[in-house]
Amino acid sequence: MSVAPLRVAVPNKGTLSETAVSMLVEAGYAGRRDPRALTVPDPRNGVEFFYLRPRDIATYVGSGALDVGITGRDLLVDSDAEKLEIQALGFGHSTFRFAGPSTISSLGQLAGKRVATSYPGLVASFLTRDGITAEIVTLDGAVESAVQLGVADAVADVVSTGATLKAQGLEIFGPIILESEAVLISANPDIPGIEILRRRLRGVWVAKQYVLMDYDLPAALLEQASAITPGFESPTVSPLRDADWVAVRAMVPRDDANHVMDELYELGARAILVSAIHAARI
C-alpha cells in the first residue's frame, strides 16, 4: 500500500521565497526547475511541493488541504492562525511598527484615527488588546504614501531602517507590533514526514550559523579551552602522538569564529583550523 506524499506549501514569490526554496534544496529536496510550475513532486523524499502566494499558505495549511507550509509569522498572525506555528526557521526577519507625522507620537493618539496597513488582522488585534478603536484602511502593497495622499492618519508596516518612512515625512512611534520571521506551520505536526522536514531545515540553519573548529592544545589546558569552545554537547577530544597534547574539535558560531581563534591562540592552542559545515543533524 503506497503512502500519500507529504504536501508542503512553499512561497511562490516575495522576500521569503528565494531563501525558502534554497533551504529546501540544501536539505535534499527537489527544486522547482520551471518558475511557472505550481507543483513539484519529489517521490524520492515522499513529498509534493505546492507553490502558493505567501498570504494564502496559512489558509491552505489551516484547513488541512496541505500538511505543512513555510510562511511569515506576520502573515500567520494577520490570518489569526498563530497556533499553526511549529518552528521558527531563522530567516526573513522583519519588525512591524507604527509610523505617522510628528503630530502623532504615542499609541493612544490613534484612537479614532485611520491607520493604513497591508495587515489589517494583525493591526486590529494589536490595537484591540490595548483598548484602542481606530479605522483600519487596508491597502495591498506599499503604505508609506497613505498619509501624504490623505488616505490615512498613520500607517503600520514592516520597518528595516525606517528610511523609506522618513522620506514620506513619517516617524516611527509606539511599541513594536510584531517581530517576524519565516516559520514552519502545520495544523497536525504529528503527520509522518513533518519531523524529518523539521530536522532537515534545522540542519541547514545550523550549517549556516556554525563552523567546525579544530585545534591542537596542551592537555593541561583542556578545561580552559572547553570553556571557550563548549560545542553543542561537549568538544571532541583525541590523543596526539605527543602524549602532552590533544586535538580538539567543536562547533562554534560562525560570527564568533575569529574572536574564538584569538582566545584559543592566547591560551596556547596551535594549528587552529576552521571548516564550513555543509549539512548537520543536531
C-alpha positions in Angstrom: 0.0 0.0 0.0 1.5 3.3 -1.1 1.8 6.2 1.4 0.5 9.6 0.3 3.2 12.1 -0.1 3.7 14.9 2.5 2.1 18.0 1.0 4.2 21.1 1.5 3.3 24.7 0.8 6.1 27.0 -0.4 6.0 30.7 -1.1 6.0 31.3 -4.8 7.2 34.9 -4.6 8.2 37.6 -2.2 11.1 38.0 0.2 10.7 34.6 1.7 10.5 32.6 -1.5 14.1 32.5 -2.6 15.6 31.6 0.8 12.9 29.0 1.5 13.5 27.3 -1.9 17.2 27.4 -1.4 17.0 25.9 2.1 14.7 23.0 0.8 17.2 22.2 -1.9 20.1 22.3 0.6 18.0 20.0 2.8 18.0 17.4 0.0 14.6 18.1 -1.5 13.7 18.6 -5.2 13.8 22.2 -6.5 11.5 23.9 -9.0 13.1 24.0 -12.4 10.3 25.8 -14.1 9.4 29.0 -12.3 5.9 28.7 -13.6 5.3 25.3 -12.1 2.7 25.3 -9.4 3.5 21.8 -8.1 6.8 19.8 -7.8 6.6 16.1 -7.0 9.5 14.6 -5.0 8.8 10.9 -4.8 12.4 10.1 -3.6 11.6 12.0 -0.4 7.9 11.2 -0.2 7.0 14.9 -0.6 5.0 17.1 -3.0 5.6 20.8 -3.1 2.8 23.4 -3.8 4.0 26.9 -4.8 1.4 29.4 -3.5 1.0 33.1 -2.6 2.6 33.6 0.8 -0.6 35.1 2.2 -2.7 32.1 1.2 -0.4 29.4 2.8 -1.9 29.7 6.3 -5.4 29.2 4.8 -4.4 26.0 2.9 -2.5 24.5 5.8 -5.0 25.6 8.4 -7.9 23.9 6.5 -5.9 20.7 6.2 -5.8 20.9 2.4 -2.0 20.8 2.8 0.0 19.2 5.6 2.7 21.8 6.3 4.0 25.1 4.9 6.5 27.9 5.1 5.3 31.4 5.5 6.0 34.6 7.5 4.9 35.0 11.2 3.4 38.4 10.2 1.1 36.7 7.6 0.3 34.0 10.1 -0.8 36.4 12.8 -2.7 38.5 10.3 -4.8 35.5 9.3 -5.5 34.8 13.0 -3.7 31.4 12.8 -0.8 31.8 15.2 -1.4 28.3 16.7 -0.2 26.7 13.4 3.4 27.7 14.0 5.6 24.7 14.9 9.2 26.0 14.2 11.0 29.3 13.5 13.3 29.0 10.5 15.8 31.7 11.2 15.5 33.8 8.1 13.2 36.5 6.7 13.4 38.7 9.9 11.4 41.9 10.0 9.9 44.3 12.5 6.4 45.6 12.3 5.9 49.2 13.6 3.5 52.2 13.6 4.6 55.4 11.9 3.0 58.8 11.4 3.5 62.5 11.2 5.1 64.4 14.1 1.6 65.2 15.4 1.2 61.6 16.4 3.8 60.2 18.8 2.0 57.7 21.0 -0.2 54.7 20.6 -3.1 56.3 22.4 -3.3 59.1 19.8 -4.5 56.5 17.2 -7.9 56.4 18.9 -10.5 57.5 16.3 -7.8 57.8 13.6 -7.3 56.0 10.3 -4.4 53.5 10.1 -3.3 52.2 6.7 -1.8 48.7 6.5 -1.5 45.6 4.4 -2.0 43.5 7.6 -5.5 44.5 8.9 -6.0 41.5 11.1 -2.6 41.9 12.8 -3.1 45.6 13.4 -6.7 45.4 14.5 -5.9 42.7 17.1 -2.9 44.6 18.4 -5.0 47.8 18.9 -7.9 45.9 20.4 -5.6 44.4 23.0 -4.7 48.0 24.0 -8.3 49.1 24.1 -7.8 51.4 21.1 -10.5 51.8 18.5 -9.3 53.0 15.1 -10.4 52.7 11.5 -8.2 50.2 9.6 -7.6 51.2 6.0 -6.5 48.1 4.1 -4.0 48.6 1.2 -2.4 45.9 -0.9 1.3 46.7 -1.0 3.3 49.8 0.0 1.5 52.0 2.5 4.1 54.8 3.0 2.3 57.3 0.9 -1.1 56.8 2.6 -0.7 59.8 4.9 0.6 62.2 2.3 -2.3 61.3 0.0 -4.9 61.8 2.7 -6.0 58.2 2.9 -4.9 57.7 6.5 -3.6 59.5 9.5 -0.9 56.9 10.3 0.5 53.6 8.9 1.6 50.2 10.2 4.2 48.5 8.2 7.4 46.4 8.1 10.4 48.5 9.1 14.0 47.9 8.4 16.0 51.1 8.7 13.0 53.5 8.6 14.5 55.5 5.7 11.5 54.9 3.4 9.1 56.2 6.1 11.2 59.2 6.8 11.3 60.1 3.1 7.5 60.4 3.4 7.7 62.6 6.4 6.8 59.8 8.9 8.4 58.9 12.2 8.2 55.5 14.0 6.3 55.6 17.3 4.8 53.3 19.9 5.7 49.7 20.8 6.8 47.0 18.3 3.7 45.3 16.9 5.5 42.1 15.9 9.0 40.6 15.4 8.5 38.4 12.4 10.5 35.7 10.6 9.9 32.7 8.4 8.1 29.9 10.2 7.1 26.3 9.5 3.4 25.8 10.1 1.0 22.8 10.4 -2.4 22.0 11.8 -1.2 18.5 12.7 2.6 18.4 13.3 2.4 14.6 14.0 1.8 13.8 10.3 4.5 11.4 9.1 7.3 13.2 7.4 6.9 16.6 9.1 9.5 15.7 11.8 12.0 14.7 9.1 11.4 18.1 7.3 11.9 19.9 10.6 15.2 18.2 11.3 16.5 18.8 7.8 15.6 22.5 7.8 17.1 23.0 11.2 20.2 21.2 9.9 20.5 23.7 7.1 20.1 26.6 9.6 22.8 25.1 11.9 25.2 24.7 8.9 24.7 28.4 8.0 25.2 29.6 11.6 28.1 27.4 12.8 31.5 26.3 11.7 33.8 23.4 12.8 36.9 24.5 14.6 39.9 22.1 15.1 43.0 22.9 17.1 45.9 21.3 18.9 46.3 22.1 22.6 48.5 21.2 25.6 46.4 18.6 27.5 46.8 20.6 30.7 44.8 23.5 29.2 41.8 21.3 28.1 39.3 22.5 30.7 40.0 26.2 29.9 39.8 25.6 26.2 36.5 23.7 26.7 35.0 26.8 28.3 35.9 28.8 25.1 34.6 26.1 22.7 31.9 24.0 24.6 30.3 22.8 21.4 26.7 21.6 21.4 27.2 18.7 23.8 30.9 18.8 24.5 34.0 19.1 22.4 35.5 16.1 20.7 39.0 15.3 22.2 41.5 13.0 20.5 45.0 12.0 21.6 48.1 13.0 19.6 51.4 11.3 19.2 52.8 13.6 21.8 51.0 12.5 25.0 51.2 16.0 26.4 49.0 17.4 23.6 45.4 16.7 22.4 43.4 17.5 19.3 40.1 19.3 19.9 37.1 19.7 17.6 34.0 21.8 18.3 31.2 23.7 16.6 31.3 27.4 17.2 29.0 30.3 16.0 30.2 31.5 12.6 30.1 35.1 13.6 32.4 34.5 16.6 34.9 32.3 14.9 37.8 34.8 14.7 37.3 36.0 18.3 37.4 32.4 19.4 40.5 31.7 17.4 42.2 34.7 19.1 41.2 33.4 22.6 42.5 29.9 21.8 45.8 31.1 20.5 46.3 33.3 23.5 45.6 30.3 25.7 48.2 28.2 23.9 46.3 26.4 21.2 48.0 25.9 17.8 47.1 24.7 14.3 43.7 26.3 14.7 41.6 25.5 11.6 38.0 26.5 10.7 35.8 24.4 8.2 32.4 25.1 6.8 29.5 22.8 7.6 27.5 21.6 4.6 24.8 19.7 6.5 24.0 18.8 10.0 21.6 17.0 12.3 21.6 18.3 15.9 
